[in-house]
Amino acid sequence: MSKRFPEKAKDGLNQDTFKDGMGALKIQEDGIRVEGRAQFDKPVTFSHLSTARDEALTIDSFRGIHMQARNASGQVSARMSLTADGKTQAICNRFEVFDPDNRLLFFADSQEIGLKLENLRILDDGGSVFEGAIQTAFVRPEPDTPLRLESPTRSVSVDAAQDIELLTAAGEVRINSLLDVTVASKQGEIRLESANIFMDGQPRSAGRGAPQLQLCVCHNGRLFVAAQGADCRADRNICQ
């Protein structure tokens, strides 16, 4: 960067006075170098700001730091502010975060927020609160930690256009409810596949009162109801 100076200024300073700069401000062939601290009371315009390789760049302000970029038409296209009240604000069409290999990790725009991570970890002991719907292909806890989905005051709804599977490689699957538990299938079947099926807590009859129907089991495990006092016999339409 270079600038021409008059041979003799009105205050008696000549060109030699400014040929290397003033104080901490040094004028070099490739630009201007500021040694130590510098304070600018008026706006400063430049295209590139850098430091020496072994130094860090520090920008300090008592009233906040505001940066903005303009498009080819001169309009402000993105802004970022560090305010004095402790806020960091970014105003842009799309906010992106990349890793050192230039792979997208996080993005946010007016339509959606995306995380392209192998694991999204919630570190708070209280878990995470979602006010809207959640769409994900996989939810899992930390190793050796149970997965808990809880709604303290309302219901939890899990909907899918196709299948919903609850699988456990080791351990149990428990469904506990204060009121009713309803299992319904509109067109398909309800299967209980196990070597042992227990139904505890059923009321016991003393043999008095009106005769009731009886529950029978086919060889393939299908349940059906037989008339009172009849044998548990069924035709092919029932036990096929």
C-alpha positions as CSV (number, residue, x, y, z in Angstrom):
1,M,0.0,0.0,0.0
2,S,1.4,3.4,-0.9
3,K,0.3,7.0,-0.7
4,R,1.9,10.2,-2.1
5,F,2.6,13.0,0.3
6,P,3.4,16.6,-0.5
7,E,7.0,17.7,-0.3
8,K,6.2,20.2,2.4
9,A,3.2,20.3,4.6
10,K,1.8,23.4,6.2
11,D,2.8,22.3,9.7
12,G,6.4,21.8,8.6
13,L,6.4,18.0,8.2
14,N,8.0,16.7,5.0
15,Q,7.6,13.3,3.2
16,D,10.4,11.7,5.1
17,T,8.4,12.1,8.3
18,F,5.8,9.6,7.1
19,K,7.8,7.3,4.8
20,D,7.8,4.5,7.5
21,G,4.6,5.4,9.2
22,M,3.8,7.0,12.5
23,G,4.5,5.4,15.9
24,A,2.9,1.9,16.0
25,L,1.5,2.4,12.5
26,K,4.0,1.1,9.9
27,I,3.6,1.5,6.1
28,Q,5.0,-1.4,4.2
29,E,5.0,-2.5,0.5
30,D,2.2,-5.1,1.0
31,G,0.1,-3.0,3.4
32,I,0.0,-1.3,6.8
33,R,1.3,-3.0,9.9
34,V,0.2,-2.0,13.4
35,E,2.5,-3.0,16.2
36,G,1.0,-3.2,19.7
37,R,-2.5,-1.9,20.4
38,A,-4.4,0.4,18.1
39,Q,-7.6,2.3,18.7
40,F,-9.8,3.6,15.9
41,D,-12.3,6.3,16.7
42,K,-13.8,6.4,13.1
43,P,-14.9,3.6,10.8
44,V,-12.0,1.8,9.1
45,T,-12.4,0.1,5.7
46,F,-10.1,-2.8,4.5
47,S,-10.3,-6.0,2.5
48,H,-8.0,-8.2,4.6
49,L,-7.1,-8.3,8.3
50,S,-4.4,-10.7,9.6
51,T,-1.7,-11.1,12.3
52,A,1.7,-12.6,12.4
53,R,1.9,-16.3,12.5
54,D,2.7,-16.5,16.2
55,E,0.2,-14.0,17.3
56,A,-3.6,-14.0,18.0
57,L,-6.0,-11.5,16.7
58,T,-7.9,-9.7,19.4
59,I,-10.8,-7.3,18.8
60,D,-12.0,-5.5,21.9
61,S,-15.0,-3.2,22.3
62,F,-16.9,-1.8,25.2
63,R,-20.1,-1.4,23.2
64,G,-20.1,-4.6,21.2
65,I,-18.7,-5.8,17.9
66,H,-20.8,-5.7,14.7
67,M,-19.7,-7.3,11.4
68,Q,-21.7,-7.3,8.2
69,A,-21.3,-8.4,4.6
70,R,-22.8,-6.9,1.4
71,N,-23.7,-8.5,-1.9
72,A,-22.8,-7.3,-5.3
73,S,-25.7,-4.8,-5.2
74,G,-24.4,-3.2,-2.1
75,Q,-27.1,-4.5,0.2
76,V,-26.3,-6.1,3.6
77,S,-26.7,-9.9,3.1
78,A,-25.4,-11.1,6.5
79,R,-24.7,-9.6,9.9
80,M,-23.1,-10.9,13.1
81,S,-23.0,-9.1,16.4
82,L,-21.4,-9.6,19.8
83,T,-23.4,-7.3,22.1
84,A,-22.3,-5.8,25.4
85,D,-25.2,-7.6,27.2
86,G,-23.7,-11.0,26.5
87,K,-25.6,-11.9,23.3
88,T,-24.3,-13.3,20.1
89,Q,-26.6,-12.7,17.1
90,A,-26.2,-13.9,13.5
91,I,-28.6,-12.6,10.9
92,C,-28.3,-14.4,7.6
93,N,-30.2,-16.6,5.1
94,R,-28.4,-19.8,6.2
95,F,-26.0,-20.5,9.1
96,E,-23.6,-23.4,8.6
97,V,-20.9,-25.1,10.7
98,F,-18.2,-27.3,9.0
99,D,-15.5,-29.6,10.5
100,P,-11.8,-29.4,9.5
101,D,-12.5,-31.7,6.6
102,N,-15.1,-29.3,5.2
103,R,-18.0,-31.6,6.0
104,L,-21.2,-30.0,7.0
105,L,-22.1,-30.6,10.7
106,F,-24.8,-28.1,11.4
107,F,-27.1,-25.8,9.4
108,A,-30.0,-23.5,10.2
109,D,-32.3,-21.6,7.9
110,S,-35.9,-20.3,7.9
111,Q,-37.2,-23.8,7.0
112,E,-35.3,-26.3,9.1
113,I,-32.4,-27.0,11.4
114,G,-30.1,-29.9,10.5
115,L,-27.4,-31.8,12.4
116,K,-25.3,-34.2,10.3
117,L,-23.7,-36.1,13.2
118,E,-23.3,-39.8,14.0
119,N,-24.5,-39.1,17.6
120,L,-26.5,-36.2,19.1
121,R,-25.7,-36.3,22.8
122,I,-27.9,-34.5,25.4
123,L,-25.6,-33.8,28.4
124,D,-28.2,-32.3,30.7
125,D,-29.4,-34.6,33.5
126,G,-33.0,-33.4,33.0
127,G,-33.0,-34.6,29.4
128,S,-34.3,-32.5,26.5
129,V,-37.7,-30.8,26.0
130,F,-39.2,-30.7,22.5
131,E,-42.3,-28.5,22.1
132,G,-43.1,-29.7,18.6
133,A,-42.9,-33.0,16.6
134,I,-39.8,-35.1,16.4
135,Q,-38.8,-37.0,13.3
136,T,-35.8,-39.3,13.5
137,A,-34.7,-42.8,12.3
138,F,-33.0,-43.9,15.5
139,V,-33.2,-43.0,19.2
140,R,-30.8,-44.6,21.7
141,P,-29.4,-43.9,25.2
142,E,-25.8,-44.0,26.4
143,P,-24.3,-47.5,26.9
144,D,-25.5,-49.3,30.0
145,T,-28.3,-46.7,30.4
146,P,-32.0,-47.2,29.9
147,L,-33.9,-45.2,27.3
148,R,-36.7,-43.2,28.9
149,L,-39.4,-41.3,27.0
150,E,-41.5,-39.3,29.4
151,S,-44.3,-36.8,29.3
152,P,-44.9,-35.6,32.9
153,T,-48.3,-34.1,32.4
154,R,-49.6,-35.2,28.9
155,S,-49.4,-38.2,26.6
156,V,-46.6,-39.6,24.4
157,S,-47.6,-40.4,20.8
158,V,-45.5,-42.5,18.4
159,D,-46.9,-42.5,14.9
160,A,-45.5,-44.1,11.7
161,A,-46.7,-44.6,8.2
162,Q,-45.5,-48.2,8.2
163,D,-44.0,-50.3,11.1
164,I,-43.1,-49.5,14.7
165,E,-40.8,-51.9,16.4
166,L,-39.7,-52.2,20.0
167,L,-36.7,-54.5,20.2
168,T,-34.4,-55.4,23.0
169,A,-31.3,-57.6,22.6
170,A,-31.2,-58.4,26.3
171,G,-33.5,-57.5,29.2
172,E,-37.2,-56.8,29.3
173,V,-39.9,-54.6,27.6
174,R,-42.4,-53.3,30.2
175,I,-45.7,-51.4,29.6
176,N,-47.2,-50.0,32.8
177,S,-50.3,-48.0,33.0
178,L,-52.5,-46.5,35.7
179,L,-55.6,-47.0,33.6
180,D,-56.3,-49.1,30.5
181,V,-53.8,-50.5,28.0
182,T,-55.4,-51.0,24.6
183,V,-53.8,-53.1,21.8
184,A,-55.8,-52.9,18.6
185,S,-55.2,-54.0,15.0
186,K,-57.7,-52.8,12.4
187,Q,-56.8,-55.3,9.6
188,G,-53.9,-57.6,10.8
189,E,-53.3,-59.9,13.7
190,I,-52.1,-59.6,17.3
191,R,-49.5,-62.2,18.0
192,L,-48.0,-63.3,21.3
193,E,-45.1,-65.6,20.5
194,S,-43.6,-67.1,23.6
195,A,-43.1,-70.5,25.2
196,N,-44.8,-69.2,28.3
197,I,-47.7,-66.7,28.5
198,F,-49.0,-65.7,31.9
199,M,-52.1,-63.7,32.7
200,D,-51.9,-63.0,36.4
201,G,-54.4,-61.1,38.6
202,Q,-57.5,-62.5,36.9
203,P,-60.7,-62.8,39.1
204,R,-61.5,-66.3,40.4
205,S,-65.0,-67.7,40.0
206,A,-66.7,-69.9,42.7
207,G,-68.9,-71.6,40.1
208,R,-72.0,-69.7,40.8
209,G,-74.0,-67.4,38.6
210,A,-74.8,-67.4,34.9
211,P,-72.8,-69.6,32.6
212,Q,-70.2,-67.8,30.6
213,L,-68.2,-68.4,27.4
214,Q,-64.9,-70.1,27.4
215,L,-61.6,-69.2,25.8
216,C,-59.9,-71.8,23.6
217,V,-56.6,-72.1,21.9
218,C,-55.9,-73.6,18.4
219,H,-52.8,-75.7,17.7
220,N,-51.3,-72.7,15.9
221,G,-51.8,-70.5,19.0
222,R,-54.9,-68.6,17.7
223,L,-57.5,-67.8,20.4
224,F,-61.2,-68.2,20.0
225,V,-64.3,-68.2,22.1
226,A,-66.5,-71.4,22.5
227,A,-70.0,-71.6,23.8
228,Q,-70.7,-72.4,27.4
229,G,-70.4,-76.1,28.3
230,A,-69.1,-77.0,24.8
231,D,-65.8,-78.6,23.9
232,C,-63.1,-76.4,22.5
233,R,-63.7,-77.6,18.9
234,A,-63.2,-75.4,15.9
235,D,-63.5,-75.8,12.2
236,R,-60.8,-74.9,9.6
237,N,-62.1,-71.4,9.2
238,I,-61.1,-70.6,12.8
239,C,-57.9,-72.6,13.4
240,Q,-56.4,-72.6,9.9
